[in-house]
Amino acid sequence: MKNKKKSVVKVPISLKLVSIFSILVICILSGITVMISTLVRSEERIKAEENNHIINTRTAETIQETIVNVQSNADGFLNALLVISDSPDFETEERLLFEDFCERNPKCSFLYATSFELKVNNTFSKSFSQTQERFYKWLDNNIQYVKKINQGNVEVVNLSSAFNTPILGILFSHYNSITGKNDFIVVGVEASSLADITSSSSYNETFVINKDGVVLIHADEDMMIDAENLSYLDAISEIKQSSLQNSQILRPDQNGKNWFYSYNRIVGNMFVITCVSEDDVYESLNRTTYRIILLIIAVLLLSILFIRLFSRSLTKPIDGLVEATKKIAAGDYDIQLKSHSKDEIAYLSDNFMEMTNGLAERNRLMNTFTKFTNKFIAEKAARDELAPGGERKNATIFFSDIRSFTALSEKLTPDEVVEFLNEYFARMCECVDKTFGIVDKFVGDAVMAVWGAPESSGSPQSDAWNAIKAALMMRIALFHFNRKREKEGKTPIKIGCGINSGPIVAGQIGCEGHMNYTVIGDTVNLASRTEALNKPFATDILITENTYKLVKDKIIAEEMPGVHVKGKTDAIRMFAVVNAKGVKGPKDIHELRKFLGWDEPNLDKVSTDEEEKKYKIDG
């Protein structure tokens, strides 16, 4: 039996209206936002690069001018020393000249030349002790600079680690006319004063590195003291390798965050670098975009609220129709739809009520009809799906009967007989229904059922297996039924089930005024006669060889003696069903009889009457 797929309302009309309007609002506002964002973003980048370049150029000029002035003043001081070198008061005049030099260059910490000892600014010496020891120790460790500077180079180095405070050393050569040689000059400058020059913007960050990537000037003093090398950054590595005097690039840092870099190469093999993060450049734009998105959300929510209120007048009666269809699908036909308008929906509601009344009447007739026939057959008949006449099918036929029912019924009143049979049939028919079988008819205390007609569950094997499962379920159901009867002080009952598989003719049989869907044929007759053999064999489920061949891989069965059935020349092989394989319970016929509480039979003493019993047993 195929279940029809139920249709459900997945997309309500109100949702469609909201979705359409929302998509329009989102597309229009998003398009405007993207267009504005793209244009403004381009302008913001140009402005950011221009500002970055201006800040970098000005800072580079200032730092270079500072370095050049320090070098020029140092040259002037050294030249003055050469002029007064023959003066009898040389030491006094030298001291006065250096004090004058320090006053004009207050950020100069010390001055060293190979022609005289290190001279230290008094202010610096008060703050930092052991200046001479620290300087000469550094000089001993970096003697290579003497050779470089003697070749006419100017170098700016980071001396911060030697003094544990931000100090730059300006290294250059000065011609000594007395000795006829170039003196190696080192002028110490407090780097913190130059770091103040680089702090020109809250967004832009300016710093100075040497040709090796070592930080010379930075707003972070720790980076100067530690002489941190920034060559690990792709941007710094590219700037060091560039042959351009100045340029701009956009590169990510080690965290993947993009930065705009502007740089200038200045005296002393230094690079003045100014950078600003892309996030800072587009911060105001991002804030504006965020506000626009909030506006879009607000407009969207207001639109949804408005459309929701507007659509209620349209969707409310439709929702009523949807709920009504759900009730009808659940079998509830007590529906009252009231239309408060005069539009197409009101017309639909009126016609829907007429249809519902018709379905209610049909349901009442169907409920009455199914009490006298199988529900599945009744539904197919109502849909006019039962073919007129008969049709040949391969099916499995089942018969069951209560042992000694006549003697039992004589002890009961008619009402008690009916009550007993109704409870018994309810339990047995449930087993048939659960295994997709059809109860064909009741004949007194006997039940006839069929699997495979009018529709098969898939194959003769599956139909036969379903019949066996139903019989095994009846065994269990009868066990519980008898326990209930015993508790009530009533006598337990025994039943026998006969099952046969084979070709049958199924169809509507009767007269024009009264029809009955049933199955006929030799297969049916043999199933009926098989059921009667349970009593002499002391079994409860007996199947023919035809059925056994279809289900032998799934059941535990023991063959009974062959039986000559009236109308059959050869002996019919019979099998007692013990249990399903892999299921807890009896494993052979003896355990089964013990479970059923039946005595072992003596087949040699079985009395047969072919006319009445329709069987005889081979010895």
C-alpha positions as CSV (number, residue, x, y, z in Angstrom):
1,M,0.0,0.0,0.0
2,K,1.5,3.3,-1.1
3,N,1.2,6.4,1.1
4,K,0.4,9.6,-0.7
5,K,2.8,12.4,0.1
6,K,1.1,15.1,2.0
7,S,1.3,18.7,0.8
8,V,2.2,21.3,3.4
9,V,2.3,25.1,3.3
10,K,6.0,25.8,3.1
11,V,5.9,29.4,1.9
12,P,2.8,31.4,3.2
13,I,1.6,34.3,1.1
14,S,2.5,36.8,3.9
15,L,6.1,35.5,3.8
16,K,6.1,35.9,0.0
17,L,5.0,39.5,0.3
18,V,7.6,40.2,3.0
19,S,10.3,38.5,1.0
20,I,9.6,40.3,-2.2
21,F,9.5,43.8,-0.6
22,S,12.5,42.9,1.6
23,I,14.6,41.8,-1.4
24,L,13.7,45.1,-3.2
25,V,14.7,47.2,-0.2
26,I,17.9,45.3,0.4
27,C,18.9,45.4,-3.3
28,I,18.2,49.1,-3.7
29,L,19.9,50.2,-0.5
30,S,22.7,47.8,-0.8
31,G,23.4,48.9,-4.4
32,I,23.5,52.5,-3.2
33,T,25.7,51.6,-0.3
34,V,28.1,49.6,-2.5
35,M,28.3,52.4,-5.0
36,I,29.0,55.1,-2.4
37,S,31.4,52.9,-0.5
38,T,33.4,52.1,-3.7
39,L,33.6,55.8,-4.7
40,V,34.4,57.1,-1.3
41,R,36.8,54.3,-0.6
42,S,38.9,55.2,-3.6
43,E,38.9,58.9,-2.6
44,E,39.8,58.0,1.0
45,R,42.8,55.9,-0.2
46,I,44.1,58.7,-2.4
47,K,43.7,61.2,0.5
48,A,45.4,58.7,2.9
49,E,48.4,58.1,0.6
50,E,48.8,61.9,0.0
51,N,48.7,62.6,3.7
52,N,51.0,59.8,4.5
53,H,53.5,61.1,1.9
54,I,53.3,64.6,3.1
55,I,53.9,63.6,6.7
56,N,56.8,61.3,5.7
57,T,58.4,64.0,3.5
58,R,58.2,66.7,6.2
59,T,59.5,64.3,8.9
60,A,62.4,63.1,6.7
61,E,63.4,66.7,5.9
62,T,63.3,67.7,9.6
63,I,65.4,64.7,10.7
64,Q,67.9,65.1,7.9
65,E,68.2,68.8,8.7
66,T,68.7,68.0,12.4
67,I,71.4,65.4,11.5
68,V,73.2,67.8,9.1
69,N,73.1,70.7,11.6
70,V,74.6,68.5,14.3
71,Q,77.3,67.4,11.9
72,S,77.9,71.0,10.7
73,N,78.1,72.3,14.3
74,A,80.5,69.5,15.2
75,D,82.7,70.4,12.2
76,G,82.6,74.0,13.3
77,F,83.7,73.1,16.8
78,L,86.5,70.9,15.5
79,N,87.7,73.6,13.2
80,A,87.7,76.1,16.1
81,L,89.8,73.6,18.1
82,L,92.4,73.5,15.2
83,V,92.6,77.3,15.2
84,I,93.4,77.6,19.0
85,S,95.6,74.5,19.1
86,D,98.7,76.7,19.7
87,S,97.0,78.9,22.3
88,P,98.6,78.8,25.8
89,D,95.1,78.7,27.3
90,F,94.0,75.9,25.0
91,E,92.4,73.7,27.6
92,T,90.3,76.6,29.0
93,E,89.3,77.8,25.5
94,E,88.5,74.1,24.5
95,R,86.2,73.7,27.5
96,L,84.4,77.0,26.7
97,L,84.0,76.1,23.1
98,F,82.5,72.7,24.0
99,E,80.1,74.3,26.5
100,D,79.1,76.7,23.7
101,F,78.6,73.7,21.4
102,C,76.4,71.9,24.0
103,E,74.3,75.1,24.5
104,R,73.7,75.3,20.7
105,N,73.1,71.6,20.5
106,P,71.4,70.7,23.8
107,K,70.3,67.2,22.5
108,C,74.0,66.2,21.9
109,S,75.1,63.9,24.6
110,F,78.8,63.6,23.8
111,L,81.4,64.1,21.1
112,Y,84.3,61.9,20.3
113,A,87.3,62.4,17.9
114,T,90.4,60.3,17.4
115,S,92.5,63.4,18.1
116,F,91.2,63.9,21.6
117,E,89.3,62.1,24.4
118,L,85.5,61.8,24.6
119,K,83.8,65.0,25.7
120,V,80.5,64.5,27.5
121,N,77.6,67.0,27.9
122,N,77.4,67.9,31.6
123,T,73.7,67.5,31.6
124,F,73.9,64.0,30.1
125,S,76.8,63.0,32.4
126,K,74.7,63.9,35.5
127,S,71.9,61.6,34.3
128,F,74.1,58.7,33.1
129,S,77.2,57.6,34.9
130,Q,80.1,55.7,33.3
131,T,79.5,57.3,29.9
132,Q,83.2,57.0,28.9
133,E,83.4,53.3,29.9
134,R,80.2,52.5,28.0
135,F,81.2,54.4,24.9
136,Y,84.7,52.9,24.7
137,K,83.4,49.4,25.2
138,W,81.0,50.0,22.3
139,L,83.8,51.4,20.2
140,D,86.0,48.4,20.9
141,N,83.2,46.1,19.8
142,N,82.4,48.0,16.6
143,I,85.9,49.1,15.4
144,Q,84.8,48.3,11.8
145,Y,83.0,51.7,11.7
146,V,86.4,53.5,11.9
147,K,87.4,52.1,8.6
148,K,84.1,52.8,6.9
149,I,84.0,56.4,8.1
150,N,87.6,57.0,7.0
151,Q,86.4,56.2,3.5
152,G,84.2,59.2,3.6
153,N,80.9,57.6,4.6
154,V,78.4,59.1,7.0
155,E,76.6,56.5,9.2
156,V,74.0,56.8,11.9
157,V,74.0,53.9,14.4
158,N,71.9,52.9,17.4
159,L,73.9,53.2,20.6
160,S,70.8,52.8,22.9
161,S,71.7,49.3,24.0
162,A,75.2,50.5,25.1
163,F,73.7,53.3,27.3
164,N,70.4,51.7,28.1
165,T,68.7,54.9,26.9
166,P,67.7,56.0,23.4
167,I,71.0,57.4,21.9
168,L,72.0,57.7,18.2
169,G,75.5,58.0,17.1
170,I,76.3,60.2,14.1
171,L,79.5,58.8,12.6
172,F,81.5,60.9,10.1
173,S,85.1,61.9,9.3
174,H,86.8,65.3,9.7
175,Y,90.0,66.4,8.1
176,N,92.6,67.4,10.7
177,S,95.0,70.0,9.1
178,I,97.5,69.5,11.8
179,T,98.0,65.8,11.5
180,G,97.0,65.8,7.8
181,K,94.6,62.9,8.5
182,N,90.9,62.4,8.8
183,D,89.6,62.1,12.3
184,F,86.9,59.6,13.2
185,I,84.0,61.5,14.7
186,V,81.1,60.2,16.8
187,V,78.4,62.6,18.0
188,G,75.9,61.2,20.4
189,V,72.3,62.5,20.1
190,E,69.4,61.8,22.4
191,A,67.0,59.8,20.1
192,S,64.0,60.6,22.2
193,S,64.1,64.2,21.0
194,L,64.0,63.0,17.4
195,A,61.2,60.5,18.3
196,D,59.1,63.5,19.2
197,I,59.4,64.7,15.7
198,T,57.9,61.4,14.3
199,S,54.8,61.6,16.6
200,S,52.8,63.8,14.1
201,S,49.5,62.0,13.9
202,S,47.2,59.8,16.0
203,Y,46.8,57.5,13.0
204,N,50.1,57.7,11.1
205,E,53.2,56.1,12.7
206,T,56.6,57.3,11.7
207,F,59.9,55.7,12.5
208,V,63.5,55.5,11.2
209,I,65.6,52.5,10.4
210,N,69.1,52.0,9.1
211,K,70.0,50.1,6.0
212,D,70.0,46.8,8.0
213,G,66.4,47.3,9.2
214,V,67.4,48.2,12.8
215,V,65.2,50.7,14.5
216,L,67.0,54.0,15.1
217,I,64.1,56.3,16.0
218,H,60.7,55.2,17.2
219,A,57.9,56.4,19.5
220,D,58.4,53.2,21.5
221,E,61.7,53.6,23.5
222,D,61.9,49.9,24.1
223,M,62.2,49.2,20.4
224,M,65.2,51.7,20.2
225,I,66.9,50.3,23.3
226,D,66.5,46.7,22.1
227,A,67.6,47.8,18.6
228,E,64.8,45.8,17.2
229,N,65.2,44.6,13.6
230,L,62.0,45.0,11.4
231,S,63.3,43.1,8.4
232,Y,60.9,40.3,9.1
233,L,58.1,42.6,7.7
234,D,57.6,42.2,3.9
235,A,57.2,46.0,3.6
236,I,60.5,46.7,5.4
237,S,62.4,44.1,3.4
238,E,61.0,45.6,0.1
239,I,61.9,49.1,1.2
240,K,65.5,48.1,2.0
241,Q,66.0,46.6,-1.4
242,S,64.4,49.5,-3.3
243,S,66.6,51.7,-5.4
244,L,64.1,54.6,-5.3
245,Q,64.8,57.6,-3.1
246,N,61.1,57.7,-2.0
247,S,57.9,55.8,-2.8
248,Q,54.7,54.3,-1.4
249,I,53.5,50.7,-1.1
250,L,50.6,48.8,0.4
251,R,51.6,45.6,2.2
252,P,50.2,43.3,5.0
253,D,51.9,42.9,8.3
254,Q,52.6,39.5,10.0
255,N,48.9,39.3,11.1
256,G,47.6,39.9,7.6
257,K,46.5,43.5,8.3
258,N,47.2,45.9,5.4
259,W,49.3,49.0,5.9
260,F,50.1,52.0,3.7
261,Y,53.8,52.7,3.7
262,S,55.5,55.9,2.6
263,Y,59.3,56.2,2.8
264,N,62.3,58.5,2.1
265,R,66.0,57.7,2.0
266,I,68.0,60.3,3.8
267,V,71.6,61.0,4.9
268,G,73.4,58.3,6.9
269,N,71.8,55.4,5.0
270,M,68.6,55.9,6.9
271,F,65.0,55.3,5.8
272,V,62.3,57.5,7.3
273,I,59.1,55.4,7.1
274,T,55.5,56.6,7.7
275,C,52.7,54.0,7.8
276,V,49.0,54.0,8.5
277,S,46.7,50.9,8.7
278,E,44.0,50.3,6.1
279,D,41.5,50.0,9.0
280,D,42.3,53.5,10.2
281,V,42.1,54.9,6.7
282,Y,38.6,53.5,6.2
283,E,37.4,53.8,9.8
284,S,35.1,56.7,9.1
285,L,33.8,55.0,5.9
286,N,33.2,51.8,7.8
287,R,31.3,53.7,10.5
288,T,29.2,55.3,7.8
289,T,28.6,52.0,6.1
290,Y,27.6,50.4,9.5
291,R,25.1,53.2,10.0
292,I,23.7,52.6,6.6
293,I,23.4,48.9,7.3
294,L,21.5,49.7,10.6
295,L,19.3,52.0,8.5
296,I,18.6,49.2,6.1
297,I,17.7,46.9,8.9
298,A,15.4,49.5,10.5
299,V,13.6,50.1,7.2
300,L,13.4,46.4,6.6
301,L,11.9,45.7,10.0
302,L,9.3,48.5,9.6
303,S,8.5,47.2,6.1
304,I,8.0,43.7,7.5
305,L,5.7,45.1,10.2
306,F,3.7,47.1,7.8
307,I,3.3,44.3,5.2
308,R,2.5,41.8,8.0
309,L,-0.4,44.0,9.2
310,F,-1.6,44.6,5.7
311,S,-1.4,41.0,4.7
312,R,-3.4,39.8,7.6
313,S,-6.6,40.8,5.9
314,L,-5.6,38.6,3.0
315,T,-4.0,35.7,4.8
316,K,-6.3,35.3,7.8
317,P,-9.1,33.7,5.8
318,I,-6.6,31.6,3.9
319,D,-5.1,30.4,7.2
320,G,-8.6,29.4,8.2
321,L,-8.8,27.3,5.0
322,V,-5.4,25.8,5.7
323,E,-6.4,24.8,9.2
324,A,-9.7,23.4,7.9
325,T,-7.8,21.2,5.4
326,K,-5.6,19.9,8.3
327,K,-8.7,19.0,10.3
328,I,-10.2,17.2,7.3
329,A,-7.0,15.3,6.8
330,A,-7.1,14.2,10.4
331,G,-10.7,13.0,9.9
332,D,-12.4,16.0,11.7
333,Y,-15.3,17.3,9.6
334,D,-16.8,19.5,12.2
335,I,-15.7,22.8,10.6
336,Q,-17.4,26.2,10.4
337,L,-15.9,28.8,8.1
338,K,-17.3,32.4,8.2
339,S,-16.5,34.8,5.5
340,H,-16.5,38.5,6.3
341,S,-15.9,39.8,2.8
342,K,-17.3,39.4,-0.7
343,D,-14.1,38.7,-2.6
344,E,-12.8,35.5,-4.2
345,I,-11.7,34.1,-0.8
346,A,-15.3,34.3,0.5
347,Y,-16.5,32.5,-2.6
348,L,-13.8,29.8,-2.0
349,S,-14.8,29.4,1.6
350,D,-18.5,28.9,0.8
351,N,-17.6,26.2,-1.8
352,F,-15.1,24.6,0.7
353,M,-17.9,24.2,3.2
354,E,-20.1,22.5,0.7
355,M,-17.3,20.1,-0.1
356,T,-16.6,19.5,3.6
357,N,-20.3,18.5,4.1
358,G,-20.0,16.1,1.2
359,L,-16.9,14.5,2.6
360,A,-18.5,14.2,6.1
361,E,-21.4,12.3,4.6
362,R,-19.0,10.1,2.6
363,N,-16.9,9.4,5.8
364,R,-20.0,8.4,7.7
365,L,-20.9,5.9,4.9
366,M,-17.4,4.6,4.8
367,N,-17.2,4.1,8.5
368,T,-20.4,2.1,8.4
369,F,-19.3,0.2,5.3
370,T,-15.9,-0.8,6.8
371,K,-17.6,-2.4,9.8
372,F,-18.9,-5.1,7.4
373,T,-15.8,-5.5,5.2
374,N,-12.1,-4.8,5.2
375,K,-11.1,-1.1,5.4
376,F,-8.6,-1.3,2.6
377,I,-11.1,-3.1,0.3
378,A,-13.7,-0.5,1.2
379,E,-11.4,2.4,0.3
380,K,-10.4,0.8,-3.0
381,A,-14.1,0.2,-3.8
382,A,-15.0,3.8,-2.9
383,R,-12.3,5.0,-5.3
384,D,-13.5,2.5,-7.9
385,E,-10.1,0.9,-8.0
386,L,-11.4,-2.7,-7.8
387,A,-11.4,-4.3,-11.2
388,P,-14.7,-5.8,-12.2
389,G,-14.6,-9.6,-12.4
390,G,-11.7,-11.7,-11.1
391,E,-8.0,-11.5,-11.5
392,R,-5.3,-14.2,-11.0
393,K,-2.7,-13.6,-8.3
394,N,-0.1,-15.4,-6.3
395,A,-1.0,-15.1,-2.7
396,T,-0.7,-16.7,0.7
397,I,-4.0,-17.9,2.4
398,F,-4.5,-18.2,6.1
399,F,-7.1,-20.0,8.1
400,S,-7.4,-20.3,11.9
401,D,-9.9,-22.0,14.1
402,I,-10.6,-22.4,17.8
403,R,-10.4,-25.9,19.1
404,S,-13.6,-27.3,20.7
405,F,-15.4,-24.0,20.2
406,T,-18.8,-25.8,20.0
407,A,-18.4,-27.3,23.5
408,L,-17.2,-23.9,24.8
409,S,-20.0,-21.9,23.4
410,E,-22.6,-24.3,24.8
411,K,-21.5,-23.2,28.3
412,L,-22.0,-19.5,27.5
413,T,-25.0,-17.3,26.9
414,P,-25.3,-15.7,23.4
415,D,-24.1,-12.4,24.7
416,E,-21.1,-14.0,26.3
417,V,-20.3,-15.8,23.0
418,V,-20.4,-12.6,21.1
419,E,-18.3,-10.8,23.7
420,F,-15.7,-13.6,23.7
421,L,-15.5,-13.7,19.9
422,N,-15.2,-9.9,19.6
423,E,-12.3,-9.8,22.0
424,Y,-10.6,-12.8,20.4
425,F,-11.1,-11.5,16.8
426,A,-9.8,-8.0,17.8
427,R,-6.5,-9.5,19.0
428,M,-6.1,-11.8,16.0
429,C,-7.1,-9.1,13.4
430,E,-4.6,-6.7,14.8
431,C,-1.9,-9.2,14.0
432,V,-3.1,-9.4,10.4
433,D,-3.4,-5.6,10.0
434,K,0.2,-5.1,11.3
435,T,1.6,-7.5,8.7
436,F,-0.3,-5.9,5.8
437,G,-2.8,-8.7,5.5
438,I,-6.5,-8.6,4.6
439,V,-9.1,-10.2,6.8
440,D,-11.3,-11.8,4.2
441,K,-14.1,-13.1,6.4
442,F,-15.2,-14.7,9.7
443,V,-16.9,-18.1,9.6
444,G,-18.2,-18.7,13.0
445,D,-15.0,-18.9,15.2
446,A,-12.7,-19.2,12.1
447,V,-10.7,-16.4,10.5
448,M,-9.7,-16.3,6.9
449,A,-7.0,-13.8,5.8
450,V,-5.0,-13.3,2.7
451,W,-1.6,-11.7,1.8
452,G,-1.0,-10.7,-1.8
453,A,-4.5,-9.7,-2.8
454,P,-5.7,-7.3,-3.9
455,E,-2.2,-5.9,-3.6
456,S,1.1,-7.6,-2.8
457,S,3.7,-6.2,-0.4
458,G,6.4,-6.8,-3.0
459,S,6.8,-10.5,-3.8
460,P,5.3,-13.9,-3.0
461,Q,8.2,-14.4,-0.6
462,S,7.4,-11.2,1.4
463,D,3.7,-12.0,1.4
464,A,4.3,-15.5,2.8
465,W,6.7,-14.2,5.4
466,N,4.2,-11.6,6.5
467,A,1.6,-14.4,6.9
468,I,4.1,-16.4,9.1
469,K,4.8,-13.3,11.2
470,A,1.1,-12.8,11.7
471,A,0.6,-16.4,12.9
472,L,3.6,-16.1,15.3
473,M,2.2,-12.8,16.6
474,M,-1.2,-14.6,17.1
475,R,0.6,-17.3,19.2
476,I,1.9,-14.6,21.5
477,A,-1.4,-12.7,21.5
478,L,-3.3,-15.9,22.4
479,F,-0.8,-16.6,25.2
480,H,-1.6,-13.2,26.8
481,F,-5.3,-13.7,26.1
482,N,-5.3,-17.1,27.9
483,R,-3.5,-15.6,30.9
484,K,-6.2,-13.0,31.2
485,R,-8.9,-15.7,31.0
486,E,-7.2,-17.8,33.6
487,K,-7.0,-14.9,36.0
488,E,-10.7,-14.4,35.5
489,G,-11.3,-18.1,36.2
490,K,-12.1,-19.0,32.6
491,T,-10.9,-21.9,30.5
492,P,-7.9,-21.1,28.1
493,I,-8.5,-21.9,24.5
494,K,-6.4,-23.5,21.7
495,I,-6.2,-22.5,18.1
496,G,-4.8,-24.0,14.9
497,C,-3.5,-22.0,11.9
498,G,-3.1,-23.3,8.4
499,I,-1.2,-21.5,5.7
500,N,-0.8,-22.2,2.0
501,S,0.7,-20.2,-0.9
502,G,-0.1,-20.4,-4.5
503,P,-2.3,-19.1,-7.4
504,I,-5.7,-17.8,-6.5
505,V,-8.6,-15.9,-8.2
506,A,-9.5,-12.7,-6.4
507,G,-12.5,-10.5,-7.2
508,Q,-16.0,-9.3,-6.3
509,I,-18.3,-12.2,-5.9
510,G,-22.1,-12.0,-5.4
511,C,-25.1,-10.5,-7.0
512,E,-25.9,-7.0,-8.2
513,G,-27.4,-6.0,-4.9
514,H,-24.8,-7.6,-2.7
515,M,-21.1,-8.0,-3.5
516,N,-18.2,-9.5,-1.5
517,Y,-14.5,-9.3,-2.3
518,T,-12.9,-12.7,-1.7
519,V,-10.4,-15.2,-3.0
520,I,-11.2,-18.7,-4.4
521,G,-9.3,-21.6,-5.8
522,D,-7.5,-24.8,-4.9
523,T,-4.9,-22.9,-2.9
524,V,-7.7,-21.6,-0.6
525,N,-9.2,-25.1,-0.2
526,L,-5.8,-26.6,0.7
527,A,-5.1,-23.8,3.3
528,S,-8.5,-24.6,4.9
529,R,-7.8,-28.3,5.1
530,T,-4.2,-27.7,6.3
531,E,-5.6,-25.8,9.3
532,A,-7.7,-28.9,10.3
533,L,-4.5,-31.0,10.6
534,N,-3.1,-29.0,13.5
535,K,-5.3,-31.0,16.0
536,P,-4.0,-34.6,15.2
537,F,-0.4,-33.2,14.9
538,A,-0.6,-31.3,18.2
539,T,0.7,-28.1,16.4
540,D,-0.6,-24.5,16.3
541,I,0.9,-23.3,13.0
542,L,1.0,-25.7,10.0
543,I,2.2,-24.7,6.6
544,T,2.3,-26.5,3.3
545,E,5.4,-27.2,1.2
546,N,4.4,-24.4,-1.1
547,T,4.8,-21.8,1.7
548,Y,7.8,-23.5,3.3
549,K,9.8,-23.1,0.1
550,L,9.2,-19.4,0.2
551,V,10.2,-18.8,3.9
552,K,12.5,-21.7,4.8
553,D,15.5,-19.5,5.3
554,K,13.7,-17.4,7.9
555,I,11.9,-20.0,10.1
556,I,12.6,-23.0,12.3
557,A,10.2,-25.7,11.1
558,E,9.8,-29.5,11.5
559,E,8.3,-31.7,8.8
560,M,5.2,-33.6,9.8
561,P,4.1,-36.9,8.2
562,G,2.8,-36.6,4.7
563,V,-0.9,-36.1,4.3
564,H,-3.2,-37.3,1.5
565,V,-5.8,-34.6,1.0
566,K,-9.0,-35.2,-0.7
567,G,-8.7,-34.2,-4.4
568,K,-4.9,-34.7,-4.3
569,T,-3.1,-37.8,-5.6
570,D,0.3,-37.4,-4.0
571,A,0.9,-36.8,-0.3
572,I,1.2,-33.2,0.7
573,R,4.3,-32.3,2.7
574,M,3.4,-30.4,5.9
575,F,5.7,-28.4,8.2
576,A,5.1,-27.3,11.7
577,V,6.4,-23.7,12.4
578,V,8.4,-23.8,15.6
579,N,9.7,-20.2,15.6
580,A,11.4,-17.5,13.5
581,K,15.2,-17.8,13.2
582,G,17.2,-15.7,15.6
583,V,14.1,-15.1,17.9
584,K,14.0,-16.1,21.5
585,G,11.6,-19.0,22.1
586,P,11.2,-22.7,21.2
587,K,13.9,-24.3,19.1
588,D,12.1,-27.6,18.2
589,I,8.6,-29.1,18.1
590,H,8.9,-30.6,21.6
591,E,9.8,-27.3,23.2
592,L,6.9,-25.7,21.3
593,R,4.4,-28.2,22.6
594,K,5.7,-27.7,26.1
595,F,5.3,-24.0,25.7
596,L,1.7,-24.5,24.4
597,G,1.0,-26.9,27.2
598,W,0.0,-29.7,24.7
599,D,0.7,-33.4,25.0
600,E,2.9,-35.2,22.6
601,P,0.7,-37.0,20.0
602,N,0.7,-40.6,19.0
603,L,0.2,-40.4,15.3
604,D,-0.3,-44.2,15.0
605,K,-3.5,-43.9,17.0
606,V,-5.0,-41.0,15.1
607,S,-8.5,-41.8,13.8
608,T,-9.1,-40.5,10.3
609,D,-12.3,-40.0,8.4
610,E,-11.7,-38.9,4.9
611,E,-15.3,-37.7,4.4
612,E,-15.4,-35.5,7.4
613,K,-11.8,-34.8,8.3
614,K,-10.6,-34.6,4.7
615,Y,-7.2,-36.1,5.6
616,K,-5.3,-39.4,6.2
617,I,-1.7,-39.7,7.6
618,D,1.1,-41.7,6.0
619,G,2.7,-44.1,8.5
